[in-house]
Amino acid sequence: MEDAITKLTILHSNDMHGDFLPKLRSKHEEGGLVRLSGYINKIRREKANTLYVVAGDMFRGSIIDQEYEGLSTIDLMNNLRPDVATIGNHEVDYGLAHLLFLEKCARFPIINADLYVTMNSARLFKPYLNVEIGGLRILFIGLLTEEVLASTKQEKIIGSFIDIKQAAREVGIICDNYRTVKTDMTILLTHIGLEKDRELAAELDPDWGVNMIIGGHSHTFMDAPEVVNGIPIVQAGTGTGIIGQIDLQYDREQKKILDFQWKCVPINEQTAPRDPIMEDLLNSYRTQTDKKYKRVVTRWARKLTHPSREQETEMGNLYADTIQWESSFDIMMMGSGSIRKKELGPVIEYQDMVENTPYDDALWMVEVTGDQFRRIVKHLMRDDAWKGETEFYQFSKGVHIRYNRTTKVLEELTFNGAPVTPDMKLKIALQNYHYKNFDEFLGVPLEEVKANMRPRVVATSVNNIIEEYFATNEGLDAHVEGRIELVD
């Protein structure tokens, strides 16, 4: 009987976002690819049946990734040797055509079941992968829904399944066609966020035989798996400072999991050795990027923070004010997710600046009425905002919002100390990504807003504005001052 039991370990990462280099905490090294690779290699040596899987968003967040438009990331990931990966929303940041090129450079399989060409419904990627290990046959299916593909809106020939019900149906189709009597386990590798993973698990037919969901996108740090519809859901936060680990025992005769243990392992000096091969490869890229990016742009008065996307922050105020300064518009609405670091300063190198606002795009100006602005703010404050499932914004100076999360009432909305009246006209600015997703992100039809004034591009590069302002202003500071006041 014991001969029929296989021990299997699955290591999993998600949302690494180019977090290649270690961080120093109290003089101790945490995270980074050198130690992450060392931990993966260590477990592979210690446990005979080990898989390493990636649930999306390998790209973006570091100069090394941006400078080479993902080619460096694929090269580094090739050294990690994932057994399978799925794509995340940031894998399409450099364009879908470029992603398909990067896939050809990957020496590991990349799967996705729901991106397709609209003309003929042909899938862009292989939707599934069968992995055989330790006498087990495991079916992996990759999923990414349209809700996290806002950056592909301009690519009309590319589509994805619209909602969770359709995504679940696609899982059923793949399981009905490719899950056979030889299949021991079926694992969904998703990049849709924990909330959507819960919804997906609830929609799955038990007869499809899905055993677990390994997810990403919402950057959720979990203490234990969530179980929905009998299906464990796990996710490993974000970055390279942590890795998820599943240790299970599978009975091949009874075709069932006998024991399932999950934990998140911190990657640090105590848990993970250094991988010298990864270190040499990473240093080769660092040498090139340091020549270009290791120069001081400015010095702030102190370290500033951006601890959460769903609240007013110090860096959010600084960046929104920077872009609005001496502009032709009244209010800058800075996407909270456009600011990538949780803390920065006081010395700001060019590398820090570009990594903190990596989505350098054009700046659009539109005119809204006071009534439309009120509708926008109420849409931003809806319940989904507090789950991390929607876009949230940082507002430039002059805006004051008081919102009651219990009663769902916008109690106060003022600009420059005066109430925002329905017929008031306000010019607001948005980055291109947010402008292209205006209806969904802001909750007011762009066509309705266009009737007020023809939208226009007022700057071709947000980072040009930021760099110039930072370079000509030493000792910048910012505080949370009650621009967004949340009442419970």
C-alpha positions as CSV (number, residue, x, y, z in Angstrom):
1,M,0.0,0.0,0.0
2,E,2.8,2.4,0.9
3,D,4.3,1.8,-2.6
4,A,1.1,3.5,-4.0
5,I,1.7,6.7,-2.1
6,T,3.7,9.5,-3.6
7,K,5.0,12.6,-1.8
8,L,4.9,15.7,-3.8
9,T,6.1,19.3,-3.1
10,I,4.9,22.3,-5.1
11,L,6.7,25.6,-4.7
12,H,4.9,28.6,-6.1
13,S,5.5,32.3,-6.7
14,N,3.3,35.1,-8.0
15,D,3.6,38.8,-8.7
16,M,7.4,39.0,-8.5
17,H,7.3,42.2,-10.5
18,G,11.0,42.3,-11.2
19,D,11.9,42.1,-7.5
20,F,15.3,40.7,-8.4
21,L,17.5,42.3,-5.8
22,P,17.6,41.6,-2.0
23,K,16.5,44.2,0.6
24,L,18.4,44.9,3.8
25,R,16.3,44.7,7.0
26,S,18.2,45.4,10.2
27,K,21.5,44.6,8.3
28,H,20.0,41.2,7.2
29,E,19.4,40.3,3.6
30,E,15.8,39.4,2.6
31,G,14.5,38.2,-0.7
32,G,16.1,38.6,-4.2
33,L,16.5,36.1,-7.0
34,V,19.9,34.8,-5.7
35,R,18.4,33.4,-2.5
36,L,15.0,32.5,-4.1
37,S,16.9,30.4,-6.6
38,G,19.0,28.9,-3.7
39,Y,15.8,27.9,-1.9
40,I,14.3,26.3,-4.9
41,N,17.5,24.4,-5.7
42,K,17.7,23.3,-2.0
43,I,14.2,21.8,-2.0
44,R,14.7,20.2,-5.3
45,R,17.8,18.4,-3.8
46,E,16.0,17.5,-0.6
47,K,12.7,16.3,-2.0
48,A,12.7,14.0,-5.0
49,N,9.3,15.1,-6.4
50,T,9.3,18.9,-6.5
51,L,7.6,21.3,-8.9
52,Y,8.0,25.0,-9.1
53,V,5.2,27.0,-10.7
54,V,4.6,30.7,-11.3
55,A,1.1,32.4,-11.2
56,G,1.8,35.4,-13.3
57,D,3.3,38.9,-13.2
58,M,7.0,38.2,-13.6
59,F,7.5,41.5,-15.4
60,R,7.7,45.2,-14.4
61,G,8.9,46.8,-11.2
62,S,12.7,46.9,-11.8
63,I,15.1,48.7,-14.1
64,I,16.6,45.4,-15.1
65,D,13.2,44.3,-16.5
66,Q,12.3,47.7,-18.1
67,E,15.7,48.3,-19.8
68,Y,15.5,45.0,-21.7
69,E,11.7,45.0,-22.0
70,G,11.3,41.6,-20.3
71,L,14.1,39.8,-22.1
72,S,16.3,40.0,-19.0
73,T,13.4,38.6,-16.9
74,I,12.9,35.7,-19.1
75,D,16.7,35.0,-19.0
76,L,16.6,35.1,-15.2
77,M,13.5,33.0,-15.0
78,N,15.1,30.4,-17.3
79,N,17.7,30.0,-14.6
80,L,14.9,29.4,-12.0
81,R,13.5,26.7,-14.3
82,P,9.8,26.8,-13.5
83,D,8.0,23.7,-14.5
84,V,5.0,25.8,-15.7
85,A,4.0,29.4,-15.6
86,T,0.8,31.4,-16.5
87,I,0.7,35.0,-17.6
88,G,-0.4,37.9,-15.5
89,N,-1.8,41.3,-16.6
90,H,1.7,42.9,-16.5
91,E,3.1,40.3,-19.0
92,V,1.3,42.3,-21.7
93,D,2.7,45.7,-20.7
94,Y,5.2,45.6,-23.5
95,G,2.5,44.6,-26.0
96,L,1.0,41.2,-26.9
97,A,3.2,40.7,-29.9
98,H,6.3,41.3,-27.7
99,L,4.9,38.8,-25.2
100,L,4.6,36.1,-27.9
101,F,8.2,36.8,-28.8
102,L,9.3,36.5,-25.1
103,E,7.4,33.2,-24.9
104,K,9.7,31.9,-27.6
105,C,12.7,32.9,-25.5
106,A,11.4,31.0,-22.4
107,R,12.8,27.6,-21.7
108,F,9.8,26.8,-19.6
109,P,6.1,26.3,-20.6
110,I,3.7,29.3,-20.4
111,I,0.0,28.4,-20.4
112,N,-3.2,30.4,-20.7
113,A,-6.6,29.1,-21.5
114,D,-8.6,32.3,-22.2
115,L,-6.7,34.7,-24.5
116,Y,-7.7,34.3,-28.1
117,V,-7.8,36.0,-31.5
118,T,-11.3,37.4,-32.0
119,M,-11.4,36.7,-35.7
120,N,-11.2,33.0,-35.4
121,S,-11.2,32.2,-31.7
122,A,-7.7,30.7,-31.9
123,R,-6.0,30.6,-28.5
124,L,-2.7,32.6,-28.2
125,F,-1.2,30.1,-25.8
126,K,-1.4,26.4,-25.0
127,P,-4.3,26.3,-22.4
128,Y,-3.0,23.4,-20.3
129,L,0.1,21.3,-19.5
130,N,0.4,17.7,-18.3
131,V,3.3,17.3,-16.0
132,E,4.4,13.8,-15.0
133,I,6.4,13.4,-11.8
134,G,6.9,10.6,-9.3
135,G,4.4,8.4,-11.1
136,L,1.8,11.2,-11.0
137,R,0.2,13.0,-14.0
138,I,-0.9,16.5,-13.1
139,L,-3.0,18.7,-15.4
140,F,-2.3,22.5,-15.1
141,I,-4.7,25.0,-16.6
142,G,-3.8,28.7,-16.8
143,L,-6.4,31.5,-16.4
144,L,-6.5,35.3,-16.8
145,T,-9.8,37.1,-17.1
146,E,-10.5,40.4,-19.0
147,E,-11.0,42.2,-15.7
148,V,-7.2,42.3,-15.3
149,L,-6.4,43.0,-18.9
150,A,-7.1,46.7,-19.1
151,S,-3.8,47.4,-20.9
152,T,-4.9,45.4,-24.0
153,K,-8.0,47.5,-24.7
154,Q,-6.4,49.0,-27.8
155,E,-5.6,45.6,-29.3
156,K,-9.0,44.9,-30.9
157,I,-8.1,41.6,-32.4
158,I,-7.4,40.1,-28.9
159,G,-10.1,39.0,-26.6
160,S,-10.5,37.1,-23.4
161,F,-13.3,35.5,-21.5
162,I,-15.4,38.2,-20.0
163,D,-16.3,36.9,-16.6
164,I,-15.8,34.1,-14.0
165,K,-18.7,32.0,-15.2
166,Q,-17.3,31.9,-18.7
167,A,-13.8,31.2,-17.4
168,A,-15.3,28.3,-15.3
169,R,-17.0,27.0,-18.4
170,E,-13.6,27.0,-20.2
171,V,-12.1,24.9,-17.3
172,G,-14.9,22.4,-17.8
173,I,-14.2,22.2,-21.5
174,I,-10.5,21.5,-21.0
175,C,-11.2,19.0,-18.2
176,D,-13.8,17.2,-20.3
177,N,-11.4,17.0,-23.2
178,Y,-7.9,16.6,-21.7
179,R,-8.5,15.1,-18.2
180,T,-8.3,11.4,-18.6
181,V,-8.2,8.3,-16.4
182,K,-4.4,8.8,-16.3
183,T,-4.9,12.3,-14.7
184,D,-4.2,12.2,-11.0
185,M,-4.6,15.9,-10.1
186,T,-5.9,19.1,-11.8
187,I,-4.5,22.4,-10.7
188,L,-5.7,25.9,-11.8
189,L,-2.8,28.4,-12.1
190,T,-4.7,31.7,-12.0
191,H,-3.9,35.4,-12.1
192,I,-7.3,36.9,-11.2
193,G,-7.0,37.8,-7.5
194,L,-8.2,36.0,-4.3
195,E,-11.8,37.4,-4.5
196,K,-12.2,36.1,-8.1
197,D,-10.5,32.8,-7.2
198,R,-13.2,32.3,-4.5
199,E,-15.9,33.1,-7.1
200,L,-14.3,30.7,-9.6
201,A,-14.0,27.9,-7.1
202,A,-17.7,28.2,-6.3
203,E,-18.6,27.9,-10.0
204,L,-16.5,24.7,-10.6
205,D,-18.4,21.4,-11.1
206,P,-16.9,18.8,-8.7
207,D,-17.0,16.3,-11.5
208,W,-14.3,18.3,-13.3
209,G,-11.9,17.2,-10.6
210,V,-10.1,20.4,-9.8
211,N,-7.9,19.8,-6.8
212,M,-6.5,23.2,-6.0
213,I,-6.1,26.8,-7.2
214,I,-2.7,28.5,-7.0
215,G,-3.3,32.2,-7.6
216,G,-1.9,35.7,-7.9
217,H,-2.7,39.3,-8.8
218,S,-4.2,40.5,-5.5
219,H,-0.8,40.3,-3.7
220,T,-2.4,38.5,-0.8
221,F,-0.3,37.2,2.1
222,M,-2.2,34.2,3.5
223,D,-1.8,32.4,6.8
224,A,-3.6,29.3,5.6
225,P,-5.4,28.1,2.5
226,E,-9.0,29.2,1.9
227,V,-11.3,26.3,1.0
228,V,-14.2,27.0,-1.3
229,N,-16.4,24.3,-2.8
230,G,-13.9,21.8,-1.4
231,I,-11.0,23.4,-3.3
232,P,-8.0,24.9,-1.5
233,I,-6.9,28.3,-2.7
234,V,-3.4,29.6,-2.0
235,Q,-1.3,32.7,-3.0
236,A,2.1,33.8,-1.9
237,G,1.9,37.6,-1.5
238,T,4.2,39.5,-3.8
239,G,7.9,39.8,-4.7
240,T,10.8,37.4,-4.0
241,G,10.9,37.7,-0.3
242,I,8.4,34.8,0.1
243,I,7.6,31.5,-1.6
244,G,4.5,29.2,-1.2
245,Q,5.1,25.6,-0.5
246,I,2.6,22.7,-0.7
247,D,3.6,19.3,0.7
248,L,1.1,16.6,0.0
249,Q,0.8,12.8,-0.1
250,Y,-1.2,11.2,-2.9
251,D,-2.6,7.7,-3.1
252,R,-2.2,6.6,-6.7
253,E,-4.5,3.6,-6.2
254,Q,-7.4,5.5,-4.6
255,K,-6.6,8.6,-6.7
256,K,-6.9,11.0,-3.9
257,I,-4.9,13.4,-1.8
258,L,-4.3,11.9,1.7
259,D,-2.5,14.8,3.2
260,F,-2.2,18.5,2.2
261,Q,0.1,20.9,4.0
262,W,0.7,24.5,2.9
263,K,3.0,27.2,4.2
264,C,4.7,30.4,3.1
265,V,8.4,30.4,3.6
266,P,10.3,33.7,4.0
267,I,13.4,33.9,1.8
268,N,16.3,35.2,3.9
269,E,19.8,34.3,5.2
270,Q,18.4,31.6,7.5
271,T,16.2,29.8,5.0
272,A,17.9,30.1,1.7
273,P,21.5,29.7,0.5
274,R,22.9,31.9,-2.3
275,D,22.9,30.5,-5.8
276,P,26.3,31.6,-7.3
277,I,25.1,31.0,-10.9
278,M,22.1,33.2,-10.5
279,E,24.3,35.8,-8.8
280,D,26.7,36.0,-11.7
281,L,23.8,36.3,-14.2
282,L,22.1,39.0,-12.2
283,N,25.3,40.9,-11.7
284,S,25.9,41.0,-15.5
285,Y,22.6,42.9,-15.9
286,R,23.3,45.1,-12.9
287,T,26.6,46.2,-14.3
288,Q,24.9,47.4,-17.5
289,T,22.0,49.2,-15.8
290,D,24.1,50.8,-13.0
291,K,26.1,52.8,-15.6
292,K,22.9,54.4,-16.8
293,Y,20.6,54.6,-13.8
294,K,22.9,55.0,-10.7
295,R,22.8,58.8,-10.5
296,V,21.2,61.0,-7.9
297,V,18.2,63.0,-9.1
298,T,17.2,64.8,-5.9
299,R,17.1,64.5,-2.1
300,W,13.7,64.6,-0.3
301,A,13.4,66.0,3.2
302,R,12.8,62.5,4.5
303,K,11.6,59.0,3.6
304,L,8.1,59.1,2.2
305,T,5.6,56.2,2.2
306,H,2.9,54.7,0.1
307,P,1.7,51.8,2.4
308,S,-1.7,51.1,0.7
309,R,-3.4,51.8,-2.6
310,E,-6.8,52.3,-1.0
311,Q,-6.0,55.5,1.0
312,E,-4.3,58.9,0.7
313,T,-0.6,58.5,1.0
314,E,2.5,60.8,1.4
315,M,4.0,59.7,-2.0
316,G,0.5,59.8,-3.6
317,N,0.2,63.5,-2.6
318,L,3.7,64.4,-3.7
319,Y,3.3,62.8,-7.1
320,A,-0.2,64.1,-7.8
321,D,1.0,67.7,-6.8
322,T,4.2,67.3,-8.9
323,I,2.2,66.6,-12.1
324,Q,-0.4,69.2,-11.4
325,W,2.1,72.0,-10.6
326,E,1.9,74.9,-13.1
327,S,-0.3,72.8,-15.3
328,S,-3.3,73.7,-17.5
329,F,-5.7,71.4,-15.4
330,D,-7.2,71.7,-12.0
331,I,-6.8,68.2,-10.6
332,M,-4.4,65.4,-11.1
333,M,-5.8,61.9,-10.5
334,M,-2.8,59.7,-10.0
335,G,-3.5,56.0,-10.1
336,S,-2.5,54.5,-6.8
337,G,-1.1,51.5,-8.5
338,S,1.1,53.6,-10.7
339,I,3.3,54.2,-7.6
340,R,5.0,50.9,-7.1
341,K,7.2,51.3,-3.9
342,K,5.8,51.3,-0.4
343,E,8.6,53.7,0.8
344,L,11.3,55.8,-0.9
345,G,13.9,58.4,-0.1
346,P,15.4,60.5,1.1
347,V,18.1,60.1,-1.6
348,I,16.4,59.5,-5.0
349,E,18.5,58.0,-7.7
350,Y,17.3,57.8,-11.3
351,Q,16.8,54.1,-10.9
352,D,14.5,54.7,-7.9
353,M,12.5,57.2,-9.7
354,V,11.9,55.1,-12.8
355,E,11.1,51.9,-10.8
356,N,8.6,53.8,-8.6
357,T,6.6,55.1,-11.6
358,P,7.4,52.5,-14.3
359,Y,4.3,53.1,-16.4
360,D,5.6,56.2,-18.3
361,D,2.8,57.2,-20.7
362,A,1.0,60.3,-22.0
363,L,-1.1,62.6,-19.8
364,W,-4.7,63.3,-20.9
365,M,-6.8,66.3,-19.8
366,V,-10.6,66.1,-19.8
367,E,-13.3,68.5,-18.5
368,V,-16.0,67.2,-16.2
369,T,-18.9,68.9,-14.6
370,G,-19.3,69.0,-10.8
371,D,-22.1,66.4,-11.1
372,Q,-19.8,64.0,-13.1
373,F,-16.9,64.5,-10.7
374,R,-19.2,63.6,-7.8
375,R,-20.3,60.5,-9.7
376,I,-16.7,59.6,-10.3
377,V,-15.7,59.9,-6.7
378,K,-18.7,57.9,-5.5
379,H,-17.8,55.1,-8.0
380,L,-14.2,55.1,-6.7
381,M,-15.4,54.7,-3.1
382,R,-17.7,51.7,-3.8
383,D,-17.3,48.6,-1.7
384,D,-15.0,46.8,-4.2
385,A,-12.4,49.5,-3.6
386,W,-11.6,48.2,-0.1
387,K,-11.0,44.7,-1.4
388,G,-8.2,45.8,-3.7
389,E,-10.2,44.8,-6.7
390,T,-10.6,48.2,-8.4
391,E,-8.5,51.2,-9.3
392,F,-8.0,53.9,-6.6
393,Y,-6.6,57.4,-7.0
394,Q,-4.4,60.0,-5.3
395,F,-5.7,63.5,-5.8
396,S,-3.7,66.7,-6.1
397,K,-4.1,69.6,-3.6
398,G,-7.4,71.4,-3.3
399,V,-9.5,68.3,-3.3
400,H,-11.3,67.2,-0.1
401,I,-13.4,64.0,0.0
402,R,-15.3,62.9,3.0
403,Y,-16.9,59.5,2.5
404,N,-18.8,57.3,5.0
405,R,-18.1,53.7,4.3
406,T,-20.9,52.5,6.6
407,T,-23.7,54.6,5.2
408,K,-22.1,54.7,1.7
409,V,-22.7,58.5,1.6
410,L,-20.4,61.1,0.1
411,E,-20.7,63.5,3.0
412,E,-18.4,66.2,1.6
413,L,-16.8,67.0,-1.7
414,T,-15.0,70.4,-2.1
415,F,-12.3,71.9,-4.3
416,N,-10.2,74.8,-3.0
417,G,-12.5,75.1,0.0
418,A,-15.7,75.5,-2.0
419,P,-18.4,72.8,-2.4
420,V,-18.4,71.1,-5.8
421,T,-21.7,72.2,-7.4
422,P,-23.4,70.2,-10.2
423,D,-22.7,72.9,-12.9
424,M,-19.1,73.5,-11.9
425,K,-16.5,72.8,-14.6
426,L,-13.3,71.0,-13.5
427,K,-10.4,69.9,-15.7
428,I,-8.8,66.7,-14.6
429,A,-5.8,64.8,-15.8
430,L,-5.2,61.1,-16.1
431,Q,-2.4,58.9,-17.5
432,N,-3.1,57.2,-20.8
433,Y,-3.8,53.8,-19.2
434,H,-6.6,55.2,-17.1
435,Y,-8.0,57.4,-19.9
436,K,-8.3,54.3,-22.1
437,N,-10.3,52.6,-19.4
438,F,-12.3,55.7,-18.4
439,D,-15.7,54.1,-18.4
440,E,-14.7,51.1,-16.3
441,F,-12.3,52.8,-13.9
442,L,-14.2,56.0,-13.3
443,G,-17.8,54.9,-13.7
444,V,-18.9,57.8,-16.1
445,P,-19.0,57.2,-19.9
446,L,-16.2,59.0,-21.7
447,E,-18.5,59.9,-24.5
448,E,-20.6,61.8,-22.0
449,V,-17.5,63.7,-20.8
450,K,-16.3,64.4,-24.3
451,A,-19.4,66.6,-24.8
452,N,-17.9,69.1,-22.3
453,M,-14.6,69.5,-24.1
454,R,-12.5,67.5,-26.6
455,P,-10.0,65.5,-24.5
456,R,-6.4,66.3,-25.4
457,V,-2.9,65.1,-24.5
458,V,-1.1,67.7,-22.4
459,A,2.2,65.8,-21.9
460,T,3.7,62.9,-23.8
461,S,5.7,61.6,-20.7
462,V,4.7,61.6,-17.1
463,N,8.2,60.7,-16.0
464,N,9.6,63.7,-17.9
465,I,7.4,65.9,-15.6
466,I,8.4,64.0,-12.5
467,E,12.2,64.1,-13.3
468,E,12.2,67.8,-14.1
469,Y,10.3,68.7,-11.0
470,F,12.5,66.5,-8.7
471,A,15.7,67.7,-10.3
472,T,14.8,71.4,-9.8
473,N,13.4,71.0,-6.2
474,E,15.5,69.8,-3.4
475,G,14.1,68.9,0.0
476,L,10.6,67.9,-1.2
477,D,8.2,66.7,1.5
478,A,4.6,65.6,1.7
479,H,2.1,64.6,4.4
480,V,-1.2,62.8,4.6
481,E,-3.4,65.9,5.1
482,G,-7.0,64.6,4.8
483,R,-7.6,65.0,1.1
484,I,-9.4,61.6,1.3
485,E,-11.2,61.3,4.6
486,L,-12.8,57.9,5.2
487,V,-15.4,57.6,8.0
488,D,-16.7,54.3,9.4
